[in-house]
Amino acid sequence: MEIKRDIYLKKLISKKQNGLIKVVTGIRRCGKSYLLFNLFKEHLLADGIDEQHIIEIAFDSFENKRFRDPEVLYPYLKEQIKENGLYYILLDEVQLLDEFESVLNSLIRMKNVDVYVTGSNARFLSKDVITEFRGRGDEVHMYPLSFAEFMSVYPGSKQDGWNEYILYGGLPPVMNISDPEEKTHFLKMLFEETYISDIVGRHSVRNRAELEEILNMLSSAIGSLTNPTKLSSTFKTVKKKTISNATIKRYIDYLCDSFLIDSALRYDIKGKKYIDTPVKYYFTDLGLRNARLNFRQLEETHMMENTIFNELKMRGFNVDVGVVALNGVNEKGHGIRRQLEIDFVCNKGSRRYYIQSAYAIPDRAKMKQEQRSLMLTGDFFKKIIITKDAPAPYYNEDGVLIMSVYDFLLNENSLDY
C-alpha cells in the first residue's frame, strides 16, 4: 500500500541542489524513511537520474553497521563518486553515524553532491538542525498522515474514516494493522518503548515517573489553557507531591522537542502582542494521545480541535490562540472587561484567517455565540467556523464562512472558498 506524501515530496524537490543538507525531521514512524528511499528516489529515477548516481545507506540496518564509522563511510562515499555528474546521497537514521556533523559538512563541500538525511528524535531535533550544521541545514518537517492522506487509501466512507482517524491517529504503520486490539497494543508499546525512552535517554531524565505524570495531564487537557503553575498545583493536589514550575517547564520542552506535542500561544489581536501564559497544547498524533490514556476520554469536540490545529500546521501556518477584549457594564452599572477567545489565528506571509472549531451549531443562538469573538477583531481578515457536519461551504449573513470538518480537511484549498 503506497500512500502519497506529496506535500513533503514537493518540498524536497524544490530544495534540490540548493547547496544545503536537506534534513527530514519528525516524530518516529511518521514516514521519513519511506519518503526518502521510496517516494523521493522514485522521483529521481523518473527524472532520468542514473541509479548509480543515487547512493542510499540506512544506518539502522545490520548490513550497514560498518558505515557508522566515519573512517569507513567517508572513503566509501568518495569511492562511489567516480564521475563528474551529480550524485544524490540519501542517509537514513544519520544520528547513528559517529561525528555525523563533520561528515555531512564535508560532503556538501563537494561540488557534485546533493545530500538528504533523516534522523530520529532521540538525538536529531529541529534545534539540532540549526546548531549542528551552522546554517548548512535545510529542514523539511514531516507529520503523521493528514486526514486527506489517510482517506486516500482508506476503503470506507469519510465518516467511518474520521472515526478511525481520531481514534488511532495517522502513523502509517497503524494503517497496516487491521485488528483493533493490535492497533491499541502497537500504539501503547510504541509510546512506552520508543518515544518516552528517547526522551529519557536524550535528556538523562532521572525521574521518569514525573515526566509520565506531566504527559498524562497534558493528554487529558488537549486544547485547554494551562501553564506550569497550574500543572504544579494539580500535581500537588492529586498526587500529593511537589514538583517545581521549572521542572515542569523543562519536561514540557522535552515533549515539544520530541515532536509529541505542539503549543499554541495566546495572541492579543487588538493589542498586537503575545500573552506569555497560559498556553494550549495539542498532540501531533491523536492515536498516541489516546493510547497514553488507555483510550479513555474520547471527547470528539477536543479531538476535532486537535485535528484542525495539526492540519493548519501541516499547511505551513503559524497558529496562535486569539484573544479579543469585550467591554461592558454589569448589573450595578460598573464597567467590566472580558476576554473572548478565537480558537485559531492562522498566519502565513500576508494571509491571515480566524477559525473557530464548533462541533455542532443547532440554532441561531449557538451561531451567534460561536461567532461573537470573530466579530470583535476589528479587521477584515476571513473568519471561518468549522463544524462536524454542515452543508456545502457557505457564507452566512455576517460574512462568516461555515464549512464541515470534512470539507476543510479533504480540500487543500478549503480556506479559499
TAHU-V10586 format. One record per helix or strand. SS is the DSSP state (hx for helix, st for strand). FROM is the first residue (numbers start at 1). TO is the last residue. If there is no record, write none. Layout:
BEGIN
ss & from & to
SS & FROM & TO
SS & FROM & TO
END
This chain:
BEGIN
ss & from & to
hx & 6 & 14
st & 21 & 26
hx & 32 & 46
hx & 51 & 53
st & 54 & 58
hx & 62 & 68
hx & 70 & 80
st & 87 & 92
hx & 94 & 96
hx & 100 & 107
st & 113 & 118
hx & 126 & 132
st & 137 & 142
hx & 147 & 151
hx & 158 & 168
hx & 172 & 175
hx & 180 & 203
hx & 208 & 220
st & 225 & 226
hx & 228 & 239
hx & 245 & 257
st & 261 & 268
st & 273 & 283
hx & 286 & 292
hx & 300 & 314
st & 318 & 329
st & 335 & 348
st & 351 & 357
hx & 364 & 371
hx & 374 & 376
st & 382 & 387
st & 394 & 395
st & 401 & 404
hx & 405 & 410
hx & 414 & 416
END
